[in-house]
Amino acid sequence: PSPAPPLAPTGTQPVPSTSLTAQPQPQPPPGPGQPSLIIQLQQKQNRITPIQKPQGLDPVELLQEREYR
């Protein structure tokens, strides 16, 4: 009887967690100061400010003008 191969076939080999692969690797949580900083930046970027629509521009009219060119 031939001895069993020490390694599994190449298609089913487990990938070591230290190698860089296309699969997402679980990352440790960031340091204590970073999450609040990230949240503050996101809140600043996502702030909704009331902006009035321009009086002279009608989006429906502009679309119709584009169609009839």
N, CA, C and O atoms as a Tripos MOL2 file, in Angstrom:
@<TRIPOS>MOLECULE
protein
  276   275    69     0     0
PROTEIN
NO_CHARGES

@<TRIPOS>ATOM
      1 N           0.8340   -1.2110    0.0000 N.3       1 PRO1
      2 CA          0.0000    0.0000    0.0000 C.3       1 PRO1
      3 C           0.8640    1.2550    0.0000 C.2       1 PRO1
      4 O           1.8580    1.3350    0.7220 O.2       1 PRO1
      5 N           0.4720    2.2430   -0.8250 N.am      2 SER2
      6 CA          1.2570    3.4740   -0.9000 C.3       2 SER2
      7 C           0.9230    4.3700    0.2880 C.2       2 SER2
      8 O          -0.2280    4.4080    0.7240 O.2       2 SER2
      9 N           1.8980    5.0820    0.8130 N.am      3 PRO3
     10 CA          1.6070    5.9760    1.9600 C.3       3 PRO3
     11 C           0.7320    7.1490    1.5230 C.2       3 PRO3
     12 O           0.8200    7.6100    0.3850 O.2       3 PRO3
     13 N          -0.1050    7.6210    2.4320 N.am      4 ALA4
     14 CA         -0.9870    8.7440    2.1200 C.3       4 ALA4
     15 C          -0.1530   10.0060    1.9340 C.2       4 ALA4
     16 O           0.8430   10.1920    2.6330 O.2       4 ALA4
     17 N          -0.5410   10.8720    1.0100 N.am      5 PRO5
     18 CA          0.2220   12.1240    0.8260 C.3       5 PRO5
     19 C           0.0930   13.0100    2.0650 C.2       5 PRO5
     20 O          -0.9850   13.0890    2.6540 O.2       5 PRO5
     21 N           1.1680   13.6720    2.4640 N.am      6 PRO6
     22 CA          1.1200   14.4920    3.6900 C.3       6 PRO6
     23 C           0.2270   15.7220    3.5430 C.2       6 PRO6
     24 O          -0.3100   16.2140    4.5350 O.2       6 PRO6
     25 N           0.0610   16.2270    2.3110 N.am      7 LEU7
     26 CA         -0.7540   17.4270    2.1100 C.3       7 LEU7
     27 C          -2.0370   17.0650    1.3820 C.2       7 LEU7
     28 O          -2.0720   16.1090    0.6080 O.2       7 LEU7
     29 N          -3.0810   17.8240    1.6310 N.am      8 ALA8
     30 CA         -4.3420   17.6290    0.9170 C.3       8 ALA8
     31 C          -4.1640   18.1070   -0.5190 C.2       8 ALA8
     32 O          -3.2140   18.8390   -0.7940 O.2       8 ALA8
     33 N          -5.0390   17.7230   -1.4430 N.am      9 PRO9
     34 CA         -4.9400   18.2470   -2.8160 C.3       9 PRO9
     35 C          -4.9820   19.7720   -2.8200 C.2       9 PRO9
     36 O          -5.5330   20.3860   -1.9070 O.2       9 PRO9
     37 N          -4.3980   20.3770   -3.8500 N.am     10 THR10
     38 CA         -4.2370   21.8370   -3.8620 C.3      10 THR10
     39 C          -5.5780   22.5620   -3.8300 C.2      10 THR10
     40 O          -5.6340   23.6910   -3.3440 O.2      10 THR10
     41 N          -6.6420   21.9720   -4.3180 N.am     11 GLY11
     42 CA         -7.9340   22.6430   -4.3370 C.3      11 GLY11
     43 C          -8.5560   22.7720   -2.9620 C.2      11 GLY11
     44 O          -9.3890   23.6530   -2.7460 O.2      11 GLY11
     45 N          -8.1710   21.9140   -2.0210 N.am     12 THR12
     46 CA         -8.8280   21.9360   -0.7080 C.3      12 THR12
     47 C          -7.8650   22.2890    0.4160 C.2      12 THR12
     48 O          -8.1780   22.0560    1.5840 O.2      12 THR12
     49 N          -6.7030   22.8420    0.0920 N.am     13 GLN13
     50 CA         -5.7620   23.2010    1.1490 C.3      13 GLN13
     51 C          -6.2980   24.3690    1.9640 C.2      13 GLN13
     52 O          -6.7810   25.3470    1.3930 O.2      13 GLN13
     53 N          -6.2220   24.2860    3.2860 N.am     14 PRO14
     54 CA         -6.6280   25.4490    4.0960 C.3      14 PRO14
     55 C          -5.6330   26.5860    3.9130 C.2      14 PRO14
     56 O          -4.4240   26.3610    3.8550 O.2      14 PRO14
     57 N          -6.1410   27.7920    3.8240 N.am     15 VAL15
     58 CA         -5.2750   28.9540    3.6330 C.3      15 VAL15
     59 C          -4.8890   29.4840    5.0070 C.2      15 VAL15
     60 O          -5.7700   29.7300    5.8310 O.2      15 VAL15
     61 N          -3.6080   29.6680    5.2760 N.am     16 PRO16
     62 CA         -3.2200   30.2250    6.5880 C.3      16 PRO16
     63 C          -3.7470   31.6450    6.7490 C.2      16 PRO16
     64 O          -3.8160   32.4030    5.7810 O.2      16 PRO16
     65 N          -4.1130   31.9970    7.9670 N.am     17 SER17
     66 CA         -4.7590   33.2880    8.1960 C.3      17 SER17
     67 C          -3.7860   34.4520    8.0040 C.2      17 SER17
     68 O          -4.2150   35.5970    7.8600 O.2      17 SER17
     69 N          -2.4780   34.1700    8.0000 N.am     18 THR18
     70 CA         -1.5240   35.2630    7.8690 C.3      18 THR18
     71 C          -1.3560   35.7030    6.4260 C.2      18 THR18
     72 O          -0.8530   36.8010    6.1840 O.2      18 THR18
     73 N          -1.7610   34.8810    5.4510 N.am     19 SER19
     74 CA         -1.5730   35.2600    4.0520 C.3      19 SER19
     75 C          -2.6630   36.2350    3.6250 C.2      19 SER19
     76 O          -3.7690   36.2270    4.1650 O.2      19 SER19
     77 N          -2.3320   37.0760    2.6480 N.am     20 LEU20
     78 CA         -3.3090   38.0330    2.1420 C.3      20 LEU20
     79 C          -4.1380   37.3620    1.0600 C.2      20 LEU20
     80 O          -3.6020   36.9210    0.0440 O.2      20 LEU20
     81 N          -5.4520   37.2840    1.2780 N.am     21 THR21
     82 CA         -6.3310   36.6520    0.3000 C.3      21 THR21
     83 C          -7.4490   37.6210   -0.0370 C.2      21 THR21
     84 O          -7.5560   38.6890    0.5670 O.2      21 THR21
     85 N          -8.2850   37.2500   -1.0050 N.am     22 ALA22
     86 CA         -9.4060   38.0920   -1.3960 C.3      22 ALA22
     87 C         -10.5180   38.0520   -0.3560 C.2      22 ALA22
     88 O         -11.3680   38.9410   -0.3110 O.2      22 ALA22
     89 N         -10.5090   37.0110    0.4830 N.am     23 GLN23
     90 CA        -11.5570   36.9040    1.5000 C.3      23 GLN23
     91 C         -11.2820   37.9030    2.6190 C.2      23 GLN23
     92 O         -10.1290   38.0810    3.0110 O.2      23 GLN23
     93 N         -12.3180   38.5580    3.1410 N.am     24 PRO24
     94 CA        -12.0990   39.5290    4.2320 C.3      24 PRO24
     95 C         -11.6460   38.8290    5.4990 C.2      24 PRO24
     96 O         -12.2430   37.8390    5.9240 O.2      24 PRO24
     97 N         -10.5970   39.3460    6.0930 N.am     25 GLN25
     98 CA        -10.0910   38.7840    7.3410 C.3      25 GLN25
     99 C         -10.6590   39.5890    8.5050 C.2      25 GLN25
    100 O         -10.7620   40.8120    8.4070 O.2      25 GLN25
    101 N         -11.0270   38.9360    9.5990 N.am     26 PRO26
    102 CA        -11.5150   39.7000   10.7660 C.3      26 PRO26
    103 C         -10.4010   40.5730   11.3180 C.2      26 PRO26
    104 O          -9.3000   40.0900   11.5770 O.2      26 PRO26
    105 N         -10.6800   41.8450   11.4960 N.am     27 GLN27
    106 CA         -9.6690   42.7720   11.9820 C.3      27 GLN27
    107 C          -9.9650   43.1320   13.4360 C.2      27 GLN27
    108 O         -11.1280   43.2020   13.8340 O.2      27 GLN27
    109 N          -8.9270   43.3590   14.2230 N.am     28 PRO28
    110 CA         -9.1630   43.7760   15.6140 C.3      28 PRO28
    111 C          -9.7860   45.1640   15.6420 C.2      28 PRO28
    112 O          -9.5460   45.9580   14.7320 O.2      28 PRO28
    113 N         -10.5730   45.4760   16.6560 N.am     29 PRO29
    114 CA        -11.1990   46.8040   16.7300 C.3      29 PRO29
    115 C         -10.1390   47.8880   16.8520 C.2      29 PRO29
    116 O          -9.0760   47.6390   17.4210 O.2      29 PRO29
    117 N         -10.4000   49.0880   16.3310 N.am     30 PRO30
    118 CA         -9.4060   50.1700   16.4140 C.3      30 PRO30
    119 C          -9.1860   50.6270   17.8510 C.2      30 PRO30
    120 O          -9.8930   50.2080   18.7680 O.2      30 PRO30
    121 N          -8.2060   51.4840   18.0280 N.am     31 GLY31
    122 CA         -7.8370   51.9570   19.3600 C.3      31 GLY31
    123 C          -8.9640   52.7090   20.0470 C.2      31 GLY31
    124 O          -9.9960   52.9780   19.4320 O.2      31 GLY31
    125 N          -8.7770   53.0520   21.3210 N.am     32 PRO32
    126 CA         -9.8750   53.6540   22.1020 C.3      32 PRO32
    127 C         -10.3160   55.0180   21.5860 C.2      32 PRO32
    128 O         -11.4880   55.3670   21.7290 O.2      32 PRO32
    129 N          -9.4080   55.8080   20.9850 N.am     33 GLY33
    130 CA         -9.7860   57.1520   20.5640 C.3      33 GLY33
    131 C         -10.3690   57.2140   19.1700 C.2      33 GLY33
    132 O         -11.0090   58.2080   18.8260 O.2      33 GLY33
    133 N         -10.1740   56.1900   18.3500 N.am     34 GLN34
    134 CA        -10.5390   56.2830   16.9430 C.3      34 GLN34
    135 C         -12.0360   56.1840   16.6630 C.2      34 GLN34
    136 O         -12.5210   56.9560   15.8360 O.2      34 GLN34
    137 N         -12.8100   55.2850   17.2970 N.am     35 PRO35
    138 CA        -14.2240   55.1580   16.8890 C.3      35 PRO35
    139 C         -15.0010   56.4560   17.0320 C.2      35 PRO35
    140 O         -15.7830   56.8030   16.1470 O.2      35 PRO35
    141 N         -14.8030   57.1890   18.1410 N.am     36 SER36
    142 CA        -15.5540   58.4290   18.3180 C.3      36 SER36
    143 C         -15.1440   59.4510   17.2560 C.2      36 SER36
    144 O         -15.9790   60.2200   16.7810 O.2      36 SER36
    145 N         -13.8690   59.4620   16.8850 N.am     37 LEU37
    146 CA        -13.4000   60.3860   15.8510 C.3      37 LEU37
    147 C         -14.0580   60.0610   14.5190 C.2      37 LEU37
    148 O         -14.4890   60.9610   13.7970 O.2      37 LEU37
    149 N         -14.1340   58.7700   14.1920 N.am     38 ILE38
    150 CA        -14.7560   58.3610   12.9310 C.3      38 ILE38
    151 C         -16.2320   58.7430   12.9370 C.2      38 ILE38
    152 O         -16.7440   59.2300   11.9290 O.2      38 ILE38
    153 N         -16.9130   58.5330   14.0430 N.am     39 ILE39
    154 CA        -18.3400   58.8630   14.1270 C.3      39 ILE39
    155 C         -18.5270   60.3750   13.9580 C.2      39 ILE39
    156 O         -19.4490   60.8110   13.2680 O.2      39 ILE39
    157 N         -17.6610   61.1720   14.5840 N.am     40 GLN40
    158 CA        -17.7850   62.6230   14.4580 C.3      40 GLN40
    159 C         -17.5850   63.0580   13.0110 C.2      40 GLN40
    160 O         -18.3110   63.9210   12.5170 O.2      40 GLN40
    161 N         -16.6020   62.4630   12.3260 N.am     41 LEU41
    162 CA        -16.3700   62.8370   10.9290 C.3      41 LEU41
    163 C         -17.5720   62.4790   10.0720 C.2      41 LEU41
    164 O         -17.9700   63.2560    9.2040 O.2      41 LEU41
    165 N         -18.1570   61.2980   10.3100 N.am     42 GLN42
    166 CA        -19.3100   60.8980    9.5180 C.3      42 GLN42
    167 C         -20.4840   61.8320    9.7800 C.2      42 GLN42
    168 O         -21.2140   62.1780    8.8510 O.2      42 GLN42
    169 N         -20.6770   62.2460   11.0300 N.am     43 GLN43
    170 CA        -21.7900   63.1350   11.3340 C.3      43 GLN43
    171 C         -21.5890   64.4870   10.6480 C.2      43 GLN43
    172 O         -22.5520   65.0820   10.1630 O.2      43 GLN43
    173 N         -20.3570   64.9720   10.6020 N.am     44 LYS44
    174 CA        -20.1100   66.2520    9.9370 C.3      44 LYS44
    175 C         -20.3850   66.1380    8.4420 C.2      44 LYS44
    176 O         -20.9340   67.0610    7.8410 O.2      44 LYS44
    177 N         -20.0040   65.0040    7.8350 N.am     45 GLN45
    178 CA        -20.2060   64.8490    6.3990 C.3      45 GLN45
    179 C         -21.6740   64.6630    6.0660 C.2      45 GLN45
    180 O         -22.1160   65.0900    4.9990 O.2      45 GLN45
    181 N         -22.4460   64.0390    6.9490 N.am     46 ASN46
    182 CA        -23.8230   63.6920    6.6350 C.3      46 ASN46
    183 C         -24.8180   64.7580    7.0910 C.2      46 ASN46
    184 O         -26.0260   64.5240    7.0450 O.2      46 ASN46
    185 N         -24.3400   65.9160    7.5270 N.am     47 ARG47
    186 CA        -25.2570   66.9480    7.9960 C.3      47 ARG47
    187 C         -26.1050   67.4490    6.8290 C.2      47 ARG47
    188 O         -25.5810   67.7320    5.7520 O.2      47 ARG47
    189 N         -27.4010   67.5550    7.0460 N.am     48 ILE48
    190 CA        -28.3160   68.0330    6.0110 C.3      48 ILE48
    191 C         -28.6040   69.5010    6.2780 C.2      48 ILE48
    192 O         -29.0960   69.8600    7.3470 O.2      48 ILE48
    193 N         -28.2950   70.3490    5.3020 N.am     49 THR49
    194 CA        -28.5490   71.7790    5.4610 C.3      49 THR49
    195 C         -29.6940   72.1820    4.5530 C.2      49 THR49
    196 O         -29.7680   71.7270    3.4110 O.2      49 THR49
    197 N         -30.5870   73.0280    5.0400 N.am     50 PRO50
    198 CA        -31.7100   73.4560    4.1960 C.3      50 PRO50
    199 C         -31.2190   74.3820    3.0850 C.2      50 PRO50
    200 O         -30.6520   75.4400    3.3550 O.2      50 PRO50
    201 N         -31.4360   73.9810    1.8550 N.am     51 ILE51
    202 CA        -31.0260   74.7930    0.7040 C.3      51 ILE51
    203 C         -32.2580   75.0390   -0.1490 C.2      51 ILE51
    204 O         -32.9680   74.1030   -0.5180 O.2      51 ILE51
    205 N         -32.5090   76.3190   -0.4640 N.am     52 GLN52
    206 CA        -33.6570   76.6410   -1.3020 C.3      52 GLN52
    207 C         -33.3310   76.3220   -2.7510 C.2      52 GLN52
    208 O         -32.1870   76.4710   -3.1820 O.2      52 GLN52
    209 N         -34.3320   75.8840   -3.5030 N.am     53 LYS53
    210 CA        -34.1390   75.6090   -4.9200 C.3      53 LYS53
    211 C         -33.9600   76.9300   -5.6550 C.2      53 LYS53
    212 O         -34.5900   77.9250   -5.2940 O.2      53 LYS53
    213 N         -33.1120   76.9570   -6.6780 N.am     54 PRO54
    214 CA        -32.9580   78.1900   -7.4560 C.3      54 PRO54
    215 C         -34.2760   78.5810   -8.1130 C.2      54 PRO54
    216 O         -35.0080   77.7280   -8.6170 O.2      54 PRO54
    217 N         -34.5680   79.8680   -8.1010 N.am     55 GLN55
    218 CA        -35.8620   80.3320   -8.6030 C.3      55 GLN55
    219 C         -35.9690   80.1930  -10.1180 C.2      55 GLN55
    220 O         -37.0380   79.8460  -10.6200 O.2      55 GLN55
    221 N         -34.8870   80.4530  -10.8650 N.am     56 GLY56
    222 CA        -34.9950   80.4990  -12.3160 C.3      56 GLY56
    223 C         -34.8410   79.1500  -13.0030 C.2      56 GLY56
    224 O         -35.0040   79.0720  -14.2210 O.2      56 GLY56
    225 N         -34.5350   78.0860  -12.2700 N.am     57 LEU57
    226 CA        -34.2730   76.7970  -12.9050 C.3      57 LEU57
    227 C         -35.3830   75.8200  -12.5570 C.2      57 LEU57
    228 O         -35.6240   75.5280  -11.3860 O.2      57 LEU57
    229 N         -36.0590   75.3170  -13.5870 N.am     58 ASP58
    230 CA        -37.0930   74.3060  -13.3930 C.3      58 ASP58
    231 C         -36.5600   72.9910  -13.9470 C.2      58 ASP58
    232 O         -36.3800   72.8790  -15.1600 O.2      58 ASP58
    233 N         -36.2980   71.9810  -13.0990 N.am     59 PRO59
    234 CA        -35.6890   70.7380  -13.5970 C.3      59 PRO59
    235 C         -36.5290   70.0610  -14.6710 C.2      59 PRO59
    236 O         -35.9710   69.4820  -15.6030 O.2      59 PRO59
    237 N         -37.8570   70.1190  -14.5670 N.am     60 VAL60
    238 CA        -38.7080   69.4880  -15.5810 C.3      60 VAL60
    239 C         -38.5300   70.2000  -16.9180 C.2      60 VAL60
    240 O         -38.4440   69.5630  -17.9680 O.2      60 VAL60
    241 N         -38.4780   71.5220  -16.8630 N.am     61 GLU61
    242 CA        -38.3100   72.2930  -18.1040 C.3      61 GLU61
    243 C         -36.9520   72.0040  -18.7390 C.2      61 GLU61
    244 O         -36.8550   71.8760  -19.9600 O.2      61 GLU61
    245 N         -35.9010   71.9000  -17.9190 N.am     62 LEU62
    246 CA        -34.5760   71.6090  -18.4640 C.3      62 LEU62
    247 C         -34.5570   70.2440  -19.1390 C.2      62 LEU62
    248 O         -33.9670   70.0960  -20.2090 O.2      62 LEU62
    249 N         -35.1940   69.2410  -18.5320 N.am     63 LEU63
    250 CA        -35.2340   67.9100  -19.1360 C.3      63 LEU63
    251 C         -35.9700   67.9420  -20.4650 C.2      63 LEU63
    252 O         -35.5480   67.2960  -21.4250 O.2      63 LEU63
    253 N         -37.0700   68.6920  -20.5300 N.am     64 GLN64
    254 CA        -37.8260   68.7720  -21.7850 C.3      64 GLN64
    255 C         -36.9880   69.4550  -22.8630 C.2      64 GLN64
    256 O         -37.0090   69.0360  -24.0200 O.2      64 GLN64
    257 N         -36.2520   70.5020  -22.4950 N.am     65 GLU65
    258 CA        -35.4050   71.1760  -23.4750 C.3      65 GLU65
    259 C         -34.3310   70.2310  -23.9980 C.2      65 GLU65
    260 O         -34.0020   70.2670  -25.1840 O.2      65 GLU65
    261 N         -33.7790   69.3860  -23.1280 N.am     66 ARG66
    262 CA        -32.7790   68.4210  -23.5710 C.3      66 ARG66
    263 C         -33.3790   67.4440  -24.5720 C.2      66 ARG66
    264 O         -32.7450   67.1020  -25.5700 O.2      66 ARG66
    265 N         -34.6020   66.9980  -24.3030 N.am     67 GLU67
    266 CA        -35.2210   66.0010  -25.1800 C.3      67 GLU67
    267 C         -35.4630   66.5730  -26.5690 C.2      67 GLU67
    268 O         -35.3400   65.8520  -27.5590 O.2      67 GLU67
    269 N         -35.8070   67.8560  -26.6630 N.am     68 TYR68
    270 CA        -36.2220   68.4240  -27.9430 C.3      68 TYR68
    271 C         -35.0560   68.9860  -28.7360 C.2      68 TYR68
    272 O         -35.2840   69.6010  -29.7780 O.2      68 TYR68
    273 N         -33.8140   68.8060  -28.2910 N.am     69 ARG69
    274 CA        -32.6730   69.3000  -29.0640 C.3      69 ARG69
    275 C         -32.4920   68.4780  -30.3220 C.2      69 ARG69
    276 O         -31.5800   68.7420  -31.1050 O.2      69 ARG69
@<TRIPOS>BOND
     1     1     2 1
     2     2     3 1
     3     3     4 2
     4     3     5 am
     5     5     6 1
     6     6     7 1
     7     7     8 2
     8     7     9 am
     9     9    10 1
    10    10    11 1
    11    11    12 2
    12    11    13 am
    13    13    14 1
    14    14    15 1
    15    15    16 2
    16    15    17 am
    17    17    18 1
    18    18    19 1
    19    19    20 2
    20    19    21 am
    21    21    22 1
    22    22    23 1
    23    23    24 2
    24    23    25 am
    25    25    26 1
    26    26    27 1
    27    27    28 2
    28    27    29 am
    29    29    30 1
    30    30    31 1
    31    31    32 2
    32    31    33 am
    33    33    34 1
    34    34    35 1
    35    35    36 2
    36    35    37 am
    37    37    38 1
    38    38    39 1
    39    39    40 2
    40    39    41 am
    41    41    42 1
    42    42    43 1
    43    43    44 2
    44    43    45 am
    45    45    46 1
    46    46    47 1
    47    47    48 2
    48    47    49 am
    49    49    50 1
    50    50    51 1
    51    51    52 2
    52    51    53 am
    53    53    54 1
    54    54    55 1
    55    55    56 2
    56    55    57 am
    57    57    58 1
    58    58    59 1
    59    59    60 2
    60    59    61 am
    61    61    62 1
    62    62    63 1
    63    63    64 2
    64    63    65 am
    65    65    66 1
    66    66    67 1
    67    67    68 2
    68    67    69 am
    69    69    70 1
    70    70    71 1
    71    71    72 2
    72    71    73 am
    73    73    74 1
    74    74    75 1
    75    75    76 2
    76    75    77 am
    77    77    78 1
    78    78    79 1
    79    79    80 2
    80    79    81 am
    81    81    82 1
    82    82    83 1
    83    83    84 2
    84    83    85 am
    85    85    86 1
    86    86    87 1
    87    87    88 2
    88    87    89 am
    89    89    90 1
    90    90    91 1
    91    91    92 2
    92    91    93 am
    93    93    94 1
    94    94    95 1
    95    95    96 2
    96    95    97 am
    97    97    98 1
    98    98    99 1
    99    99   100 2
   100    99   101 am
   101   101   102 1
   102   102   103 1
   103   103   104 2
   104   103   105 am
   105   105   106 1
   106   106   107 1
   107   107   108 2
   108   107   109 am
   109   109   110 1
   110   110   111 1
   111   111   112 2
   112   111   113 am
   113   113   114 1
   114   114   115 1
   115   115   116 2
   116   115   117 am
   117   117   118 1
   118   118   119 1
   119   119   120 2
   120   119   121 am
   121   121   122 1
   122   122   123 1
   123   123   124 2
   124   123   125 am
   125   125   126 1
   126   126   127 1
   127   127   128 2
   128   127   129 am
   129   129   130 1
   130   130   131 1
   131   131   132 2
   132   131   133 am
   133   133   134 1
   134   134   135 1
   135   135   136 2
   136   135   137 am
   137   137   138 1
   138   138   139 1
   139   139   140 2
   140   139   141 am
   141   141   142 1
   142   142   143 1
   143   143   144 2
   144   143   145 am
   145   145   146 1
   146   146   147 1
   147   147   148 2
   148   147   149 am
   149   149   150 1
   150   150   151 1
   151   151   152 2
   152   151   153 am
   153   153   154 1
   154   154   155 1
   155   155   156 2
   156   155   157 am
   157   157   158 1
   158   158   159 1
   159   159   160 2
   160   159   161 am
   161   161   162 1
   162   162   163 1
   163   163   164 2
   164   163   165 am
   165   165   166 1
   166   166   167 1
   167   167   168 2
   168   167   169 am
   169   169   170 1
   170   170   171 1
   171   171   172 2
   172   171   173 am
   173   173   174 1
   174   174   175 1
   175   175   176 2
   176   175   177 am
   177   177   178 1
   178   178   179 1
   179   179   180 2
   180   179   181 am
   181   181   182 1
   182   182   183 1
   183   183   184 2
   184   183   185 am
   185   185   186 1
   186   186   187 1
   187   187   188 2
   188   187   189 am
   189   189   190 1
   190   190   191 1
   191   191   192 2
   192   191   193 am
   193   193   194 1
   194   194   195 1
   195   195   196 2
   196   195   197 am
   197   197   198 1
   198   198   199 1
   199   199   200 2
   200   199   201 am
   201   201   202 1
   202   202   203 1
   203   203   204 2
   204   203   205 am
   205   205   206 1
   206   206   207 1
   207   207   208 2
   208   207   209 am
   209   209   210 1
   210   210   211 1
   211   211   212 2
   212   211   213 am
   213   213   214 1
   214   214   215 1
   215   215   216 2
   216   215   217 am
   217   217   218 1
   218   218   219 1
   219   219   220 2
   220   219   221 am
   221   221   222 1
   222   222   223 1
   223   223   224 2
   224   223   225 am
   225   225   226 1
   226   226   227 1
   227   227   228 2
   228   227   229 am
   229   229   230 1
   230   230   231 1
   231   231   232 2
   232   231   233 am
   233   233   234 1
   234   234   235 1
   235   235   236 2
   236   235   237 am
   237   237   238 1
   238   238   239 1
   239   239   240 2
   240   239   241 am
   241   241   242 1
   242   242   243 1
   243   243   244 2
   244   243   245 am
   245   245   246 1
   246   246   247 1
   247   247   248 2
   248   247   249 am
   249   249   250 1
   250   250   251 1
   251   251   252 2
   252   251   253 am
   253   253   254 1
   254   254   255 1
   255   255   256 2
   256   255   257 am
   257   257   258 1
   258   258   259 1
   259   259   260 2
   260   259   261 am
   261   261   262 1
   262   262   263 1
   263   263   264 2
   264   263   265 am
   265   265   266 1
   266   266   267 1
   267   267   268 2
   268   267   269 am
   269   269   270 1
   270   270   271 1
   271   271   272 2
   272   271   273 am
   273   273   274 1
   274   274   275 1
   275   275   276 2
@<TRIPOS>SUBSTRUCTURE
     1 PRO1         2 RESIDUE 1 A PRO
     2 SER2         6 RESIDUE 1 A SER
     3 PRO3        10 RESIDUE 1 A PRO
     4 ALA4        14 RESIDUE 1 A ALA
     5 PRO5        18 RESIDUE 1 A PRO
     6 PRO6        22 RESIDUE 1 A PRO
     7 LEU7        26 RESIDUE 1 A LEU
     8 ALA8        30 RESIDUE 1 A ALA
     9 PRO9        34 RESIDUE 1 A PRO
    10 THR10       38 RESIDUE 1 A THR
    11 GLY11       42 RESIDUE 1 A GLY
    12 THR12       46 RESIDUE 1 A THR
    13 GLN13       50 RESIDUE 1 A GLN
    14 PRO14       54 RESIDUE 1 A PRO
    15 VAL15       58 RESIDUE 1 A VAL
    16 PRO16       62 RESIDUE 1 A PRO
    17 SER17       66 RESIDUE 1 A SER
    18 THR18       70 RESIDUE 1 A THR
    19 SER19       74 RESIDUE 1 A SER
    20 LEU20       78 RESIDUE 1 A LEU
    21 THR21       82 RESIDUE 1 A THR
    22 ALA22       86 RESIDUE 1 A ALA
    23 GLN23       90 RESIDUE 1 A GLN
    24 PRO24       94 RESIDUE 1 A PRO
    25 GLN25       98 RESIDUE 1 A GLN
    26 PRO26      102 RESIDUE 1 A PRO
    27 GLN27      106 RESIDUE 1 A GLN
    28 PRO28      110 RESIDUE 1 A PRO
    29 PRO29      114 RESIDUE 1 A PRO
    30 PRO30      118 RESIDUE 1 A PRO
    31 GLY31      122 RESIDUE 1 A GLY
    32 PRO32      126 RESIDUE 1 A PRO
    33 GLY33      130 RESIDUE 1 A GLY
    34 GLN34      134 RESIDUE 1 A GLN
    35 PRO35      138 RESIDUE 1 A PRO
    36 SER36      142 RESIDUE 1 A SER
    37 LEU37      146 RESIDUE 1 A LEU
    38 ILE38      150 RESIDUE 1 A ILE
    39 ILE39      154 RESIDUE 1 A ILE
    40 GLN40      158 RESIDUE 1 A GLN
    41 LEU41      162 RESIDUE 1 A LEU
    42 GLN42      166 RESIDUE 1 A GLN
    43 GLN43      170 RESIDUE 1 A GLN
    44 LYS44      174 RESIDUE 1 A LYS
    45 GLN45      178 RESIDUE 1 A GLN
    46 ASN46      182 RESIDUE 1 A ASN
    47 ARG47      186 RESIDUE 1 A ARG
    48 ILE48      190 RESIDUE 1 A ILE
    49 THR49      194 RESIDUE 1 A THR
    50 PRO50      198 RESIDUE 1 A PRO
    51 ILE51      202 RESIDUE 1 A ILE
    52 GLN52      206 RESIDUE 1 A GLN
    53 LYS53      210 RESIDUE 1 A LYS
    54 PRO54      214 RESIDUE 1 A PRO
    55 GLN55      218 RESIDUE 1 A GLN
    56 GLY56      222 RESIDUE 1 A GLY
    57 LEU57      226 RESIDUE 1 A LEU
    58 ASP58      230 RESIDUE 1 A ASP
    59 PRO59      234 RESIDUE 1 A PRO
    60 VAL60      238 RESIDUE 1 A VAL
    61 GLU61      242 RESIDUE 1 A GLU
    62 LEU62      246 RESIDUE 1 A LEU
    63 LEU63      250 RESIDUE 1 A LEU
    64 GLN64      254 RESIDUE 1 A GLN
    65 GLU65      258 RESIDUE 1 A GLU
    66 ARG66      262 RESIDUE 1 A ARG
    67 GLU67      266 RESIDUE 1 A GLU
    68 TYR68      270 RESIDUE 1 A TYR
    69 ARG69      274 RESIDUE 1 A ARG
